[in-house]
Amino acid sequence: MDIPVLYFFCRYKEQHGIHTILATLLKQLVLQRLVTGDGMGELKDAKAKHKHLSTEELTALLIKQLSLCSKAFIIFDAFDEILKERDRFQLLDILQEVLAKCAVQVMLLSRPSAIDYTKGKCLNIYANNEDICIYIQNQMQKHSTFVQKLSRLDQEKIIEEVSKKADGMYVPPLFYLFYLILTSEKKVLVSSPSHGDTCESEEKV
């Protein structure tokens, strides 16, 4: 039997409930032709009766199908983008049940604060600081009007300070850069609203 790979990308702008997430994983199994005749029969019967399977029923069906596979993989990208803590914990409980009953490996990509790592292995991944600096510089060049207002010293200071606040990630520099652009009529600011500390140049732009 083929090895299924199930994937879900979490977006903070598109919040989905546990029911939708499980239905999406199950649909991927169907599209990969890895659902048995009995499983397909259950899905078709529910559709014919205009019945929506409950979260518990979807979980049971997903486990039943995955338990027939010699191996399977489930990947959640940006797991921390599930904003409701209750949903994250419920999903983690379901995944623990899947792990206990099936030969499945689960990978959760997330900021550390969103997951209890004590139940699994953790690999911390950080971007190289030189790569982050290049990334910031390229993003700044896309906003030439803003960059033209800055001296070379200011540009270097922005790249240096913003890269420090990046904490090994690519997304924060972009957020901080946009924050700079929005405040460029006042002063050159290098600030993280969440951290509260601000680096300010002496020149107004």
SULZIQUI-V179232 format. One record per residue. N is the residue number from 1. RES is the residue in one small letter. SS is DSSP state (@ for helix, = for strand, . for the rest). PSI is psi in whole degrees, -180 to 180 (999 if undefined). OMEGA is omega as a letter, one per 40 degrees, with the letter a starting at -180 (* if undefined). Layout:
N:RES:SS:PSI:OMEGA  N:RES:SS:PSI:OMEGA
This chain:
1:m:.:143:a  2:d:.:159:i  3:i:.:115:a  4:p:=:145:i  5:v:=:113:a  6:l:=:139:a  7:y:=:140:i  8:f:=:126:i  9:f:=:117:a  10:c:.:131:i  11:r:=:130:a  12:y:.:-24:i  13:k:.:-15:a  14:e:=:80:a  15:q:.:132:i  16:h:.:143:i  17:g:.:169:a  18:i:@:-39:a  19:h:@:-46:a  20:t:@:-40:i  21:i:@:-46:i  22:l:@:-40:i  23:a:@:-37:i  24:t:@:-43:i  25:l:@:-42:a  26:l:@:-39:i  27:k:@:-38:i  28:q:@:-37:i  29:l:@:-41:i  30:v:@:-46:a  31:l:@:-28:i  32:q:.:6:i  33:r:.:43:a  34:l:.:23:i  35:v:.:130:a  36:t:.:169:i  37:g:@:-41:i  38:d:@:-43:a  39:g:@:-44:i  40:m:@:-37:i  41:g:@:-41:i  42:e:@:-41:i  43:l:@:-43:i  44:k:@:-37:i  45:d:@:-42:i  46:a:@:-39:i  47:k:@:-41:a  48:a:@:-33:a  49:k:.:6:a  50:h:.:41:a  51:k:.:134:i  52:h:.:119:i  53:l:.:140:i  54:s:.:169:i  55:t:@:-40:i  56:e:@:-41:i  57:e:@:-40:i  58:l:@:-41:i  59:t:@:-46:a  60:a:@:-41:a  61:l:@:-40:i  62:l:@:-45:i  63:i:@:-42:a  64:k:@:-43:a  65:q:@:-42:a  66:l:@:-29:a  67:s:.:-18:i  68:l:.:-9:a  69:c:.:142:i  70:s:.:-26:i  71:k:.:150:i  72:a:=:159:i  73:f:=:138:i  74:i:=:127:a  75:i:=:129:i  76:f:=:118:i  77:d:=:140:a  78:a:.:47:a  79:f:@:-32:a  80:d:@:-12:i  81:e:@:-7:i  82:i:.:106:a  83:l:.:-33:a  84:k:.:118:a  85:e:@:-36:i  86:r:@:-41:i  87:d:@:-40:i  88:r:@:-46:a  89:f:@:-38:i  90:q:@:-41:i  91:l:@:-39:i  92:l:@:-39:i  93:d:@:-41:i  94:i:@:-43:i  95:l:@:-35:i  96:q:@:-39:i  97:e:@:-41:i  98:v:@:-44:a  99:l:@:-36:a  100:a:@:-27:a  101:k:@:-9:a  102:c:.:159:i  103:a:.:68:a  104:v:=:141:i  105:q:=:131:a  106:v:=:133:i  107:m:=:124:i  108:l:=:120:i  109:l:.:123:a  110:s:.:162:i  111:r:.:146:a  112:p:@:-34:a  113:s:@:-17:a  114:a:@:-10:a  115:i:.:143:i  116:d:.:105:a  117:y:@:-4:a  118:t:@:-16:a  119:k:@:2:a  120:g:.:180:i  121:k:.:147:a  122:c:.:134:i  123:l:.:114:i  124:n:.:127:a  125:i:.:125:i  126:y:.:143:i  127:a:.:147:i  128:n:.:135:a  129:n:@:-35:i  130:e:@:-39:i  131:d:@:-37:i  132:i:@:-41:i  133:c:@:-43:i  134:i:@:-40:i  135:y:@:-46:i  136:i:@:-44:a  137:q:@:-43:i  138:n:@:-39:i  139:q:@:-38:i  140:m:@:-37:a  141:q:@:-22:i  142:k:.:-13:i  143:h:.:66:a  144:s:@:-35:i  145:t:@:-41:i  146:f:@:-45:a  147:v:@:-35:a  148:q:@:-22:i  149:k:.:-12:a  150:l:.:144:i  151:s:.:164:i  152:r:@:-37:i  153:l:@:-42:i  154:d:@:-41:i  155:q:@:-45:i  156:e:@:-38:a  157:k:@:-40:i  158:i:@:-48:a  159:i:@:-42:a  160:e:@:-49:a  161:e:@:-41:a  162:v:@:-39:i  163:s:@:-32:i  164:k:@:-38:a  165:k:@:-9:a  166:a:.:-30:i  167:d:.:42:i  168:g:.:12:a  169:m:.:154:a  170:y:.:-31:a  171:v:@:-48:a  172:p:@:-42:i  173:p:@:-38:a  174:l:@:-41:i  175:f:@:-45:a  176:y:@:-36:i  177:l:@:-44:i  178:f:@:-35:i  179:y:@:-39:i  180:l:@:-44:a  181:i:@:-42:a  182:l:@:-30:a  183:t:.:10:a  184:s:.:-20:i  185:e:.:-16:a  186:k:.:-72:i  187:k:.:165:i  188:v:.:112:a  189:l:=:139:i  190:v:=:102:a  191:s:=:147:i  192:s:.:110:a  193:p:.:-30:a  194:s:.:-26:a  195:h:.:-27:i  196:g:.:-10:a  197:d:.:142:a  198:t:=:136:i  199:c:=:126:a  200:e:=:133:i  201:s:.:161:a  202:e:.:-20:a  203:e:.:139:i  204:k:.:151:a  205:v:.:999:*
